[in-house]
Amino acid sequence: MKALSIRQPWTWLILNGIKDIENRNWKTNHRGNLIIHASKLWDQEGYEVIKNKLADWENDVLPEKEDYERGYLLGMVEMTDCVDHHPSKWFFGPYGFVFEAPEIWAEPIPYRGQLGLFNVSKKIFRDLLIY
């Protein structure tokens, strides 16, 4: 299965159904299930923007920095499109991966992320009885 590493806090926003698009500078033909991996890297600037500049309802639900899991496969989304424009307030391009139906798994799976889309063996899921 394909996976994508995303820095926190963006991973949390995606899997909690708040952020519906992921911005990238490259496009892809992938559509369908996509595992979301929380990178070990942290986006402090992004966190501050979210905390300080977005609507109050998002500020109210945003966890504290120490509460984010990093370095794990955390869930899955349905990737429905890759676009170069979109009405979402989260889109700034140049490309956006459009996500629907986010699913957070009950147990995070430790995993080393990679750049771009990468493959995760189905064996991991069979062994953990998740897939």
N, C-alpha and C positions, 0 to 999 in steps of 0.2 A: 504494500500500500504506500501511496505517496504521503509525504509529510512536509511541513513548512515550519522552520524556526522563526519565532517572532519574539522580540524583546517584551518583557513586562514593563509597564502595566497594560500594554496593548493586547497581549494574549488574554488577560483577564476580561477586558472589555469585549473582545470578540466572543469568547466562550459564554459570557453572561448575556449575550444578545444585545449589547449596547452599541457596539461598533460593527457595522455590516459590510465593511470593505477594508481591504488591506492594500496600502499603497506600495508600489514597487517601481523600479526603473527598468524593468524587463517584463516582457509579456510571455504568456504560456498558452498552450492549447489544452492544458489539463482541465477537465470538468469532472465532477463527481465527488465522492468522499475524499476528504483531505484531513489527515491527522494534524493537530496543532501541537507544536512543541514549544515550550517556554524556554527561550534561550537563557543561558547563565548571565548574559549581559543585561544590564538595567538601563532604562532610558529615563534618567533623572529630569532632563529638560522636558520631555513629554509628560512626565508625572506632574511637574509644576504647572504646565500649561493646562492639563486636565483639572487639577485642583483649583487653579486660580481664574481661569478664563472661560470655562464652559458652564452650562446651565447648572443651577443649584441642585437639581435632582441627581445629576451625575456626581457632583461633589459629595453629596450625602452618602452614596453607596460605595465610594472608592475606598478600598482598604488601605491601611498603613503599609509603608514600604516593606517592613519585615514580615508581613503576612502573605506575600506573593511567593508561589513556588517557582523555582528556576532550575533548569536542567532536567525537565521531565516532559514526557508525552502526557498531555492533560485532557485531551478530548478530540472531538471531530466536528467538522462542518461539512456542508454540501457546498462545493464551489460551483456556482452556476454560470459564471462568466468572467472574462478578463476584458476590461473596457479602457478606453482612453478619455472618457468623460462620464460623469454620473451625478445625479442630483443629491447624493448623500452629503451631509455636512462633514463627513469624515474623508471625503475624496479630495486629494490635491495632486494626484498623478505622479509621474506621467501615465502610469497604468494602475488599474485597481482590480484586485481579485474580489469578486462579489461573493459574499457568503450568506447562506441561509441555514436554518435548522441546527444551530449550535448545540452540542452535547458535551457536558462535562462528565468525565468518568469518575466513579466513586474512589478509585485508587490511582494516584499518579504513578507513572512508570519511569524510573530513572533511565535516561537515554542521552547520548551525546548528539547534539544537533549538527547540522551541516548547512552550507550555503546553498541557496536555490531549493528546488524541490528535491527531496531525497527519498529513497526507499526504506521502509521499515518492514522487516520480515514478519509474515503472518505467524511464524512460529512463536514469537513473543506473546501474541494474543492467545494462541492455543495453550501455551504453557501457563498463562495466568487466568485462563477461562474467561477472558474479556471479549474476544472476537467471536 
